[in-house]
Amino acid sequence: MDNYLYYLLLYILNKEVETLNKKGQITLFIILGIILIAVVILGFTLKDKFMKTSSEDEAALIASLPPDIAEVRKEIDSCSQFVLEEAILEVGNYGGYNSPLENSLEVEDVFVTYGYLEGRNVLPTISVIEEEINEYVETFLPDCANLESFDFEISSKNPNVKVEILDGKVIAEVNYEVTIIKEGNEFKIDNPYYSEVEVKFKEIYDLALDIINKVAQEPTQVDISYLLDLGWDIDVVPVDDKTVVYSIPDTESILSNLEGETNFVYAFATKA
């Protein structure tokens, strides 16, 4: 699909150049077209680099390490995936944040973050949510990996994480440099770890935005027919005549946390 788009753009540009040449015109359009193609190619290249390393590449990397050293790599790789899934679940529970905000709504000992509050759309942007997931993984990855449990002299740098929320999935590149001293020999594990979680986070986030826009038009009304027409299994809980809690699950996703496996849910509250 990516190659098709590239060649389509190239074909369109060539046709325009032929037309302009016939008219004896060299315009700014040519320059803009070249820039557009360059941007598209760069985008595809960066996307490919960011995607999860193939199992063959990871297997080759592990095979290049002594078996006991490779276990450290496997442990970190496994924890990167687990903590990413845990972070996604936490962020969904708190409306886009990795912990409840101070002004969150408390309902039966459960905190729900506002997405709409007294006339304002306060839902965090996708970039803010990505940073929240980054922070969660960077904070809890070292605890999950528990490098002290290995019988080596191990030192590590703080992990650095880059998360991207895409259609149908969330991907993460984790840089977590670890140095191991074994029998006087030093081994450095510094190749990035790539994790991918299939979850309709972006689709549900866009749905939440649509609901908030609808609420902004009629802050004190819950339009059930509108919600049913959206085609999602949306849980609506009125708290009082001004406050409503919305929960939107991805019933096709199964993610893991310390409590087991569960579906991803994005929850937020609105207050007129």
N, C-alpha and C positions, 0 to 999 in steps of 0.2 A: 504494500500500500504506500509506503514511504517513497519507494522508487517510482511508483506510478505518478505520485504528486510531483516529484522532481521533474520527471520527463514531460509532464503536462505543462508545468511552468516554463520549461525550456522551449517547448514547442510554441507556446503562446508568444514568448519573447521573440523567437525567430520569425514568426509570422508578422509581428509588429515591425521588426527591423526591415523585412522585405517591403512592407507597405510604405514605411517611411522613406526608404531608399528610393523607391519608385517615384515618390513625390519630391525627392531631393531634400528631405528634412532629416536633421539629426537633432533630436529633442532631449529634454530632460527625462523623458519616459524610459529611454534606453538605460540611462544610468540607474534610475530607480529600479528597473527590472533586474539589472545585474546585482544590485544590492539585495533585492528580495530573494533571489536564488541563493546568494551567498549566505543570507541569514537562515534560509530553510536548510541548506546543507549543514551549517554549523549546528542548528538545532537537532538534526538527526544524529550528528556525530556525538554531541554531548549526551543525548538520550541513550544512545547505545552504550556509552562508557558508564552511564549511571545504572544501567540495568543489572540485575543480579548475575554474578559470575556463573557460568554454566557448571553443572555438576562435574563435568570432565576436568575443567580448569581447577576447581577446588580439590578434586581428588588428586590431581597431579601435584598441586602445591603441598598437600598433606603427605603424599608419598615421598616428597623430597626431604622431609624432616625425619629425624629419628623417631621411632614409634612413641616413646614416652613424651617427647617434645610435641609431637603431633596431637597428643591428647589435649594439650593446652589449647591449641588452635581449635580443635573440635569443640571444646567446652565454651570458648568465647563465641564461636559461630552459633552454637545452639542457644546461648544466652542472648545474643543479639536478636535472634528471631523471637524468642520468648518475651523479652522485655519490650520489643516493638509492639507485639500484639497486646501486651498488658497496657502499654501507654495509649494505644488506640482506644481500648475499652475505657480507660480512665477519662480520657479527653472527651469521649462520647457521653459519659455519665454527667460531666460537668459543663456541657454545652460548648465545648471547644477549649477548655482550660484543663490543666493537669491536676488542679485542686480547686475547691469552691472559692469563689470570691467572697469578700466580706459582706457584700449586700445580697448574697444568695438567699433564695427562698428556702425555708426549712419546712418540710412536710413529713411528719412521722419519722423524725430522725434522719431523713434523707435531704441532702442539700441539692437544690436545682438552681442553675445559673440563669439569669434573665437573658432572653434574646430580644425582647421588646419591653421597654420600661417607660411608662408615662409619656408616650408620644415619640420615643426615640428608638431607633434600631440599634441595639447594643451588641448584636451578635458579632463575635470576633471574625476577622477576615481569614481566608485560607492561609495566608502567610503567617499570621499570628498563631494559628493552630499548629502549623508545621513547626514553629519555634517551640511551642509548648511540648510537642512530642519529642523534639530534639532534646530539650532540657530534661525530660523524664528519663529518656534512654541514657543520656550522659550521666545522670545521677545514680541510677540503679543498676547499670550494667556491671560495674565493679563488684557490687555485692552479690549479684547473681553468679558471676564467674568464679568468685571466691578463690583467687589464685594462691592464697596462703595454704590451701588444702593440698597443694602439690609439693612433693618432696624435692624441691629445687630452691635455689636462691633466685627469686623473681622480683623484678622491679617493673613498674609500668608508668606510662604517662596518662594523664587524664584523657578519656575518650572524647573524640570530636565526631559529631553526628550531623548528617544532612538528610533531611526527610523531604519527600515530595509526595503530595496527594494528587493522584491522577484518576481518570475515569476507571472505576472498577478495581482500583488497587492503591496501596500505599507502599512506596519503596524507600529504602534507607541505605545510605552508605556510611559505614561505621569505621572510623580510623582509631585503632586502639593499640598503640605500640607497646609491646612487651619484650623485655630482655631477660633471658634465662642463662644462668651460669650452672653448668653441669660438668663436674670433674675437670674444672679449669678451663673448659671451653665455653665460649659465649655464643648463644643463639638469639637472634633478633627476629621477632615476628612482627612485621610492620605492614604486611599487605592488607588492603581494606577488606572488610566483610560486607557482603551485600545481602540484604533481607528484603523480602517481598511478601505482602499480605493481601490476599484477595478479599476486598471488602468494598462495599458501595458507599464509602465515606463521602466522596464528592457529590454523588447523586443525591444522597440524603441531605447534605449541607445545602445544596441548591434548592431542595424541596423546603427546607426550613426557612430559607430566605423568601420563597414564594408565600409561605404561610404567614410570615411576619408582615409582608407587604399587604396581604389580605387583612390581617388584624389591624394594620394602620388605617385602613379604610373604615372599619367598623370595630373599634377597640373593645366594645362591651358585648359583642355578639360572637357566637361560635357557629359558623356556617357548616353544619354537618354535611349537607349535600355537596358543598364544595370539597370538603375533605374526602368524601367517598369517591368523588370523581377523579381524585388524584391517583387512585389505584394502589395505594399503599396501606399497609396495616398500621394505621396511626392510632395510638392510645391517647385519649383526651381526658384530662381530669380537672374539672372546674374546682378551684380552691375556695373562691368567693365570687361575688358579682363582678369583680374587676380582674381576677387572677386565674390563669389557666396554665396547666402543665401539659406539654406535648412530648410524647415519646415516639420516635420513629425507628423501628428495628430493621436490620438487614437479616431477614430470616434465612438467607442462603449462606451466610458467613458463620464459620465456627472458629472462634479465637480462644486462646488460652490465657489464664491468669492463675494466681495462687489458689483460687477457689475451684478451678477446674476449667471446663470448656463451656462457652456460652456464645450467644449471638451478639453482634455489635448493635448497640442502641444509642441513638443521639437524642438527648433530652434537653429541653429548655422550657423556660416559663415566659409568659407574657402578662403584663400588668397595664391596664388602661390608665 
